[in-house]
Amino acid sequence: MFSRKQIAVLLAEFVGTAVLALVMLSVQHSVLNLQYFVALAVGLTLAALVSTFDGNGVSLFNPAVTIGMWTVRKLSTLRALAYIVAEMLGAWAAYGLYTYFIKSGLQSVGGDYDGRILVAEAVGAFVLALAYAAAVFNGYTTARKAMTVGAAYTLAVILAASATIGIINPALAFSVRAFDVFGSMGWTTYALGPILGAVIGFNVYALLFAPESSLIRVRAAVNQRLGRTQTAAAAPSTDAAPARRGSSTGRSAAARRSTRTTRTAPRSRKTTTTTRRRSTR
């Protein structure tokens, strides 16, 4: 089943995402609902959460960042899926808890597809992904990582605020009702936009800015996966090789035997001639 550390990592992603969503909901629906206050609040919250939970795992609290980490081979497929499920459940729990606090539901703030919103969310996620990639590839300490990603999230929300609500997190977008899982209400903007930006940001950093040792490990992981496929495809030719080697060995043995026979034939003729001469004498 699950080990203690695995349970701790998933619980950290669940609780961290829920706390982050609660902070965003609380500030957005308060008298301090200016986007700059929202950005500062979620940035400080993310920094505090990374400082608290980074010892147990990677402390992502964002499905877009999780997918970006997966594309650069820093997370396995199963771990990435488990993280995303925990993060989405945490956002859903935050929504339920917040509506319980205020004793009413929330109106949707999403809407139909808008290309400007998608680009703005992608740009914000790109900035956040660069910060996470720098922390992961360079092995930042917990304190440095917390300050880096917290400040980057603040900047990302401010950058996206000119054209959007500035969420930069599909899980938080779900909790503030910026999109619905089933339906056409904005999921292509507030969900797809951050994912595209995070994937581009992680891969750009990995290819251009990451230390050479980290890039070598990423390439080795990719080559290992490709090598397994090539090995499976080359299996029939590998099986046929021993048969060819066996037939060539048989031919070479037959050639050696014939050579020995050829060499011994003159000796036998010499022996017969000598015997005849002795008998004549």
C-alpha positions, 0 to 999 in steps of 0.5 A: 500500500502507501508508506508513511512518506507517500501519505504525508506528501499527498496530504501536504498537497491536499492541505496546501492547495486547500489553504491557498484556495481559502486565502484567495477566496477570502481576499477576493470577497473582502474589502481588500479585493484589489488584485494587488492584495490578492497577489500579495496574499497568495504569494506569502501563503505559497511561501509559508506552505513551501517552508512548512511542507517542503521537507516531505516532498516537492510542495507544488500545490498547483496542477499546472506546475505538476504537469510541467515537472512531469514533462521534464522527468522530475516526476513519474506519471503515477506520482504526477497523477496522484498529486493532481488528484490531491490538489483538485480535491483540496480545492474542492474541499476549500470551496465547500468550507468557504461556502459553509462559512459564508452560508451561501454559494458562489457565482461563476466568474469564468465565462466563455473562451477568451484568447486574451485570458488564455495568453495572460494565464499562460504568461503568468504560469510561465513566470511561476514555472521558471521559478519552480524550475530554478529551485528544482534544478539548482537544489535550492534550500527550503528557505530560498525556494519558498522566497523564490516561488512566493515572489514569482507567484505574486508577480505572476498574478500581477502580470495576468491581472490586466486581462484576467482574474489572475489565478495561475492555478487550475485547482484554485480556478476550480475553487473560485468557480472560474471553470467547471469540470463538466461544461464549457465555462472557461476551462479552456482559459483558466485550466489550459492556459496555466498548463501551457505556460508551465510546460513551456516554462519548465522545458525552456529552463531545462534546455537553456538554463539548467546545470549541465548535470541536470540536463544530462540526467533528463536526457538519460531518462529520455534515452532510457525510455526510448532505448526500451522501445528500440530493444523490444523492436530489435528482439527478433533480429537478436534472436536470429543472430545465434542461429547465424553464428551457429551455422557459421561455426559449423561451416568453419569446423567442417572446413578445419576437418577437410584441411586436416584430411588434406594435410594427412593424405600426403603423409599416408602416401609417403608411408605406403611408398616407403613400405613398398621399397622395403619389401622390394629390398 
